[in-house]
Amino acid sequence: MNIRKLLKNILEKSLKFFSIYVLYSSVLASILFPMLLISGIFVFFLAFYDISWYLADPSIFSKALQVCWLNSYLDISFFFTDNWRYVKAMIFVIGLILFIISLACLVIGIRKNSGLVQNRIYKYIRHPQNLSIIIMAFPLFLLHGFRLGDFVSWVQFIFIMIIFSDIGDIKLKKKYPKEFQLYYENSGFFLPRVLPYRISNYFSAVYNKKFRYPLLLSIYILCIYILYQFFLVLPFYWIVM
């Protein structure tokens, strides 16, 4: 293909994508946001946020929350500027775009094939929709500045979404035992596969749950420990009411 044909092909696809966006963006918005509200995901965020700090540090039951390390803000001026708000808005939009693309690929895959969906983005990632929710949740947890407890809550939410995705894998394995095996070996979880299957299989939710969840718990504890060490060395401060 010469350069002229390549440019023409790019232009045609760009115009096609833009036309689809103009025609269906309002429809997607009117469907997507009510769907998120009805699903209760925002209610879950609020409820989970209330208990997440206690999951990170149970000792705060006996401490003044106003001076808890989880209630400390990172003392960097960037996190209190409009630029930080723009960054969070961009992150949310990226997650939203990924969610729409994943949803569209899932619908197209179901229409073309009544079996396991493995087309387009699902060819490389098994849970792109859950990944998009994790991305969209980031700015929702960090609404004001950069409070350490808010970031910890987001980290905990990632682990919850991992477990939720594991349940999805287990259900697909039961429903499509032979087809899912090949799909599992050639696809990644939230990102395209990096580790060879013979290695990742050792901590698989489908084939080795007894090892996976102690490993996830160990990683979670390590993450909280690392975040606490950041609190000790980085400039944090409290806002005492």
N, C-alpha and C positions, 0 to 999 in steps of 0.2 A: 504494500500500500504506500503510494507516494504521499508527500507532505500535504498536497492540495486535498486529496481524498480524506486524509486523516483530519485535517482542520474542518472539512465539511461534515465529517461524521461527528466530531466533537460539538460543532455548532448545532447540528440537528438534535443531538441528544440533550444539549443544554436548553434549547428552545422547548423540547418536549417536556423536560423536567420542570421548566418554568411554567409552562402551560398547565401541567398537572397541579403545580403548587397554587396557581391563581384560581383554578377551578375548585380544588378540593380542600384548600387550607382552612377555610371557614367551616367546612363540614367536619373536618377532622377535629378542629378546636371545639366545636359544639358537641361533639361526641366524646372526645377524650377527657376533657376536664370534668364533665358530669360523671363519667365513668370512674375517674379517680376519686371523686367525692363520694359516690355511692359505694365504692369498694371499701371505703373507710380507711384508706391509707393515711390520710392526714390526721384522722382521729387516732390512729395507731401511733403516729409520730408523737402526738401530744402525750398519750398514755405512756409510751415507752420512755420518753424524755424524763418523765417524773420519777421513774424507778432506775434509770440507767446508771446514775451516779452511784447508787448503793451497790450495784453490781460491780463497779470498778473499785470502790473503797467502802466496804461494810462498816469501817470504823467511824464513818461520819455520823452514824446514829448518836454517838456520844460527843460530837464536836459541834462547834458553832459553824453553820454552813457559810456564813459571811466571810470567814477566813480559811475556808477549806481550799486545798490546792486545786481542786476541780473548779472552783469558782474564781480562779485567777485569770486575768487577761494578759495576753502577750503585749508587752510595751513597745510596739513598733508602730510608728505613725501611719504607715501604709494601710493598716487594717481599720483605720478610722477615716478614710478618705472615700471620695466618690469612685475612685479607680477600683477599690476593693469591691464596691457594689457592682460595678460593671463586670469585673471578673466573675463574681458569683452569678450574675445574670447570664453571662456567656456559658458558664459551666452548666447552668440549668437548661439553656437552649440546646446545648450539645447533647445532653441526656434526653431531652424531649425529641430531638431529631432522631436519635438512635432508637428511641421507643417507637416512634411512628414507622421508621424503616423496618424494624423488627416485626411490628404488628402487620404491616403490609406484606412482608415476606411470608409470614405465617398464614395469612388469609389466602395468598396466592398459592402457597404450597398445599393447603388443605383442599382448595378448589381443583388443583391439578392431580393431586394424589391423596387418596383416602388413608394412606399409611403414615409412616413416620416422616415428618417434614425435615428435609435435609437440603433444601435449596438455598441459594444465595448466601446470606450471612449465616444461616443455620448450618451451612456446610462446614464452617470453621469454628463456630461457637454454639454451644448447646443452649445457653441461657442469656441471649442478648437483651431480652426485655428486663430481666432482673438486674443486669449490669446497668441498664439505662436508669432504673429506679434508684440504684445506689448513687449514680452520678447526680441525678436530680435532687436527691436527699441532702447532698453536701451543703448547698446554700441554704436549705431549709433549716438545718441544724445550726449553721453559723450565721444567724441573722444579724447579730450585733457584735462587731469587732471579731476577735479570735479568742474566745474563752475556752480554756483547756477542757473543761467538762463537756462542752458542746462537741468538741472534736472527738473526745472519748466516746460520746454517745453515737456518733457517726461510725466509729470503728466497730462498736458493738453491733450496730445495725448491719454492717457488712457481714459479720459472722452469722447473724440471723438469716440474712439472705442466702448465705452459703448453705445453711442447713435446709432452708426452704427449697433451694435448687436441688439439693441432694434427694429430697423427697420426690421431686419431679423426675429425676433420673431413675429412681427405683420403680416408680409407676410405669415409666416407659419401658424399662427392662421386662417387667411382668407382662405388659401388653404386646410388645414386639421383641421377644427374646432373641431371635436370630438376627433380625435387621438391626436392632439396637447395638448388638455386640460389635459389628463392623463399624457402625456410626461412632460408637464410643471410642474405638481404637484410633480413629482418624480425626476426631474433633477435640476442641478444647472446652474448658468449663466456662470461664468468663472471658478468656483470651484464647487466641489460636494456640494449638498444642505446641509446647516447647520441649517438654520432657518426653522421652520415648515411652511407649505404652507399658513396656515391661517394668519400668520404674514407677510410673504414676499408678499402676495397678496395685502397688503395695499399700497405698493409702486412699483407695477408692471407696466411695460411699456405697457403691453397688456391690463390690466384691470383697471389701475388707473393712467393714464398719468398725470392728473392734479396735483397729489401729487408727483409723481416721479421726475419730472424735476425741480420744485422748491427745492426739497430735494437735487438733484444732484448739483444744483447751490450753495446751502448753503454749501454743503460738499466741493465743489471746492474753494469757498471763504475761508473756514476754512483751507484748505490745504495750500493756498497761505499765509494766515496769520501765520500759524505754521512755514512755510519755512522762512518767514521774521524774525520771532522770533529766528530761528536758526542762521540767519545771524547776529543778534544782540549779541548772546552769544558765538558763535563758532569762531575760528580763521580764518577769511576770509581776503583776500587782493586783490588789483586790479593790473592788468598789464596795465599800461598806455603807449600807443604808442606815 
